[in-house]
């Protein structure tokens, strides 16, 4: 175990590390776990275990379980199918990447030169994986219940919005609001598409006037756009 006060990754040492922990809402006992989570595989020599990838694997499972538990507690009357769709929206690549940007994880990553030059700190795939790695590190440091409390804080808005995401035409409502305020139309961008052919998942972002408002997900591009519009409206209340 690495004691508090010893350096970790260059951008995580000292004040920078404290700022990241404040943003995360969690203070590590073992800082080497945070260091491992933020060390992208491109920064490591070949032939060694990629701890960040192991933590990503763990964090992915912890996120799925924690979000499922939080959704079931918040909406016990909803059937499994609805809860599964809501969980998939929350843990999609675009959603996790947006959360990583919000928390400042990208600036703390340790990247190889190639990824640094190609803008790796702002790639959705790298940011989403880094967020999962950090969650895995928190789990290894503190166990499930404290990790779930961190996840609850991070996704409070997304979970509270779950019960109304499919009840209205959110794209029309957002269009009316942006036209009234800014005289511009929202722009939707497909940023990720994954999953097997029979169960595709789409992640979209909604932009207004060059500003990213929110990211959403669904089983179709249209559903992902509706989800993004709903989140943009709910966060603007």
C-alpha positions as CSV (number, residue, x, y, z in Angstrom):
1,X,0.0,0.0,0.0
2,X,1.2,3.5,-0.9
3,X,0.8,5.9,2.0
4,X,-0.8,9.3,1.7
5,X,1.6,12.0,0.6
6,X,3.7,9.9,-1.8
7,X,3.5,10.9,-5.4
8,X,1.4,9.0,-7.9
9,X,0.9,10.0,-11.6
10,X,2.4,13.4,-12.4
11,X,-0.9,15.2,-12.6
12,X,-2.4,13.4,-9.6
13,X,0.4,14.3,-7.1
14,X,-0.1,17.1,-4.5
15,X,-2.8,19.7,-5.1
16,X,-3.9,18.1,-8.3
17,X,-4.5,14.8,-6.6
18,X,-6.5,16.5,-3.9
19,X,-8.6,18.4,-6.4
20,X,-9.4,15.1,-8.3
21,X,-10.4,13.4,-5.0
22,X,-12.6,16.3,-4.1
23,X,-14.3,16.1,-7.5
24,X,-14.7,12.4,-7.1
25,X,-16.1,12.7,-3.6
26,X,-13.7,10.1,-2.3
27,X,-10.3,10.2,-0.6
28,X,-8.1,7.2,-1.3
29,X,-6.4,5.2,1.4
30,X,-4.1,3.5,-1.1
31,X,-3.0,6.1,-3.7
32,X,-1.3,3.4,-5.8
33,X,-4.8,2.3,-6.9
34,X,-5.6,5.7,-8.2
35,X,-2.2,5.8,-10.0
36,X,-3.0,2.4,-11.6
37,X,-6.5,3.6,-12.7
38,X,-5.1,6.7,-14.4
39,X,-2.2,5.0,-16.2
40,X,-3.5,4.3,-19.7
41,X,-2.1,1.2,-21.4
42,X,-0.3,3.4,-24.0
43,X,1.9,4.8,-21.3
44,X,3.2,1.4,-20.1
45,X,5.9,-0.9,-21.5
46,X,4.8,-4.0,-23.4
47,X,4.6,-7.3,-21.7
48,X,3.4,-6.1,-18.3
49,X,-0.1,-6.4,-16.7
50,X,-2.3,-3.4,-17.5
51,X,-3.7,-2.7,-14.1
52,X,-5.9,0.1,-15.5
53,X,-7.6,-2.5,-17.8
54,X,-8.1,-4.9,-14.9
55,X,-9.6,-2.1,-12.8
56,X,-11.8,-1.1,-15.8
57,X,-13.1,-4.7,-16.0
58,X,-13.9,-4.5,-12.3
59,X,-15.4,-1.1,-12.4
60,X,-17.7,-2.0,-15.3
61,X,-19.2,-4.8,-13.2
62,X,-19.4,-2.6,-10.0
63,X,-21.2,0.2,-12.0
64,X,-23.7,-2.2,-13.5
65,X,-24.5,-3.6,-10.1
66,X,-24.6,-0.3,-8.3
67,X,-26.8,1.4,-10.9
68,X,-29.2,-1.5,-11.0
69,X,-29.5,-1.4,-7.2
70,X,-30.0,2.3,-7.2
71,X,-32.6,2.2,-10.0
72,X,-34.5,-0.6,-8.3
73,X,-34.5,1.3,-5.0
74,X,-35.7,4.5,-6.7
75,X,-38.4,2.9,-8.9
76,X,-39.5,-0.4,-7.3
77,X,-42.7,-0.4,-9.4
78,X,-40.9,-0.5,-12.7
79,X,-40.5,-3.9,-14.6
80,X,-37.1,-5.4,-15.3
81,X,-37.2,-4.3,-19.0
82,X,-37.6,-0.6,-18.2
83,X,-34.9,-0.7,-15.5
84,X,-32.5,-2.5,-17.9
85,X,-33.0,0.2,-20.6
86,X,-32.5,2.9,-18.0
87,X,-29.3,1.3,-16.8
88,X,-28.0,0.9,-20.3
89,X,-28.5,4.7,-20.9
90,X,-26.6,5.6,-17.8
91,X,-23.6,3.4,-18.3
92,X,-23.1,3.9,-22.1
93,X,-19.8,5.2,-23.4
94,X,-21.0,8.7,-24.0
95,X,-22.6,9.0,-20.6
96,X,-19.5,7.8,-18.8
97,X,-17.2,9.9,-20.9
98,X,-19.3,13.0,-20.1
99,X,-19.0,12.1,-16.4
100,X,-15.2,11.8,-16.7
101,X,-15.0,15.3,-18.3
102,X,-17.2,16.7,-15.6
103,X,-14.9,15.3,-12.9
104,X,-11.7,16.3,-14.6
105,X,-10.4,12.7,-15.0
106,X,-9.0,13.4,-18.5
107,X,-6.5,16.0,-17.3
108,X,-5.1,13.5,-14.7
109,X,-4.6,10.6,-17.2
110,X,-1.1,9.3,-17.9
111,X,-0.9,8.7,-21.7
112,X,1.7,7.5,-24.1
113,X,3.1,10.0,-26.6
114,X,0.9,8.8,-29.5
115,X,-2.3,9.1,-27.6
116,X,-1.3,12.4,-26.2
117,X,-0.6,13.8,-29.7
118,X,-3.9,12.4,-31.1
119,X,-6.0,14.0,-28.4
120,X,-6.5,11.0,-26.2
121,X,-7.5,13.0,-23.2
122,X,-10.8,13.9,-24.9
123,X,-11.6,10.6,-26.6
124,X,-14.9,9.2,-25.4
125,X,-13.6,5.6,-25.4
126,X,-10.5,6.5,-23.2
127,X,-12.5,8.7,-20.9
128,X,-15.3,6.1,-20.3
129,X,-12.7,3.4,-19.7
130,X,-10.8,5.7,-17.3
131,X,-14.0,6.4,-15.3
132,X,-14.7,2.7,-15.0
133,X,-11.1,2.2,-13.9
134,X,-11.4,4.8,-11.2
135,X,-14.6,3.2,-9.9
136,X,-12.8,-0.1,-9.8
137,X,-10.0,1.5,-7.8
138,X,-12.5,2.9,-5.3
139,X,-14.1,-0.5,-5.0
140,X,-10.7,-2.1,-4.3
141,X,-9.9,0.7,-1.8
142,X,-13.2,0.8,0.1
143,X,-15.6,-2.0,-0.9
144,X,-19.0,-2.0,-2.5
145,X,-21.1,0.1,-0.2
146,X,-18.8,3.2,-0.2
147,X,-18.4,2.8,-3.9
148,X,-22.1,2.8,-4.5
149,X,-22.4,6.0,-2.4
150,X,-19.9,7.6,-4.7
151,X,-21.8,6.4,-7.8
152,X,-25.1,7.6,-6.3
153,X,-23.6,11.2,-6.0
154,X,-22.2,11.1,-9.5
155,X,-25.4,9.9,-11.2
156,X,-28.0,11.6,-9.0
157,X,-29.5,13.6,-11.9
158,X,-29.6,10.7,-14.3
159,X,-31.3,8.4,-11.8
160,X,-33.8,11.0,-10.7
161,X,-34.7,11.6,-14.3
162,X,-35.3,7.9,-15.1
163,X,-39.1,7.9,-14.4
164,X,-39.9,10.6,-17.0
165,X,-37.4,9.9,-19.8
166,X,-39.9,8.1,-22.1
167,X,-43.1,10.0,-21.3
168,X,-42.8,13.1,-23.5
169,X,-41.5,14.4,-26.8
170,X,-38.3,15.8,-25.3
171,X,-36.7,16.8,-28.7
172,X,-39.7,19.0,-29.5
173,X,-39.6,20.6,-26.0
174,X,-35.9,21.2,-26.3
175,X,-36.2,22.7,-29.8
176,X,-38.9,25.1,-28.5
177,X,-36.8,26.2,-25.6
178,X,-33.6,26.7,-27.7
179,X,-35.4,28.6,-30.4
180,X,-37.0,30.9,-27.8
181,X,-33.8,31.5,-26.0
182,X,-31.1,31.5,-28.6
183,X,-32.9,31.4,-32.0
184,X,-31.0,28.2,-33.0
185,X,-31.9,24.5,-33.3
186,X,-30.3,21.7,-31.3
187,X,-27.7,19.6,-33.1
188,X,-27.6,15.9,-32.4
189,X,-24.4,13.9,-32.9
190,X,-24.0,10.1,-32.8
191,X,-20.8,9.5,-30.8
192,X,-20.9,5.8,-30.1
193,X,-22.6,2.6,-31.3
194,X,-21.8,-0.7,-29.7
195,X,-23.3,-4.1,-28.8
196,X,-24.1,-7.2,-31.0
197,X,-26.3,-6.8,-34.1
198,X,-29.4,-8.0,-32.3
199,X,-29.0,-5.6,-29.4
200,X,-27.3,-2.4,-30.6
201,X,-26.8,0.5,-28.2
202,X,-26.5,4.1,-29.5
203,X,-25.1,7.1,-27.7
204,X,-25.8,10.7,-28.9
205,X,-24.9,14.1,-27.7
206,X,-27.0,17.3,-28.1
207,X,-25.2,20.6,-28.8
208,X,-26.6,24.1,-29.0
209,X,-24.5,27.0,-30.3
210,X,-21.2,25.0,-30.0
211,X,-21.9,24.0,-26.4
212,X,-22.4,20.3,-25.3
213,X,-25.7,20.1,-23.3
214,X,-26.0,16.4,-22.5
215,X,-25.4,12.9,-23.7
216,X,-28.0,10.1,-24.0
217,X,-28.4,6.5,-25.0
218,X,-31.0,4.1,-26.4
219,X,-31.6,1.1,-28.5
220,X,-32.0,3.3,-31.6
221,X,-30.6,6.6,-32.7
222,X,-34.0,8.3,-32.2
223,X,-34.3,6.9,-28.7
224,X,-30.7,8.1,-27.9
225,X,-31.6,11.6,-29.2
226,X,-34.7,11.7,-27.1
227,X,-32.7,10.7,-24.0
228,X,-30.1,13.4,-24.6
229,X,-32.8,16.0,-25.1
230,X,-34.5,14.9,-21.8
231,X,-31.3,15.1,-19.9
232,X,-30.5,18.6,-21.3
233,X,-34.0,19.8,-20.2
234,X,-33.9,18.2,-16.8
235,X,-30.4,19.6,-16.0
236,X,-31.6,23.0,-17.0
237,X,-34.4,23.2,-14.5
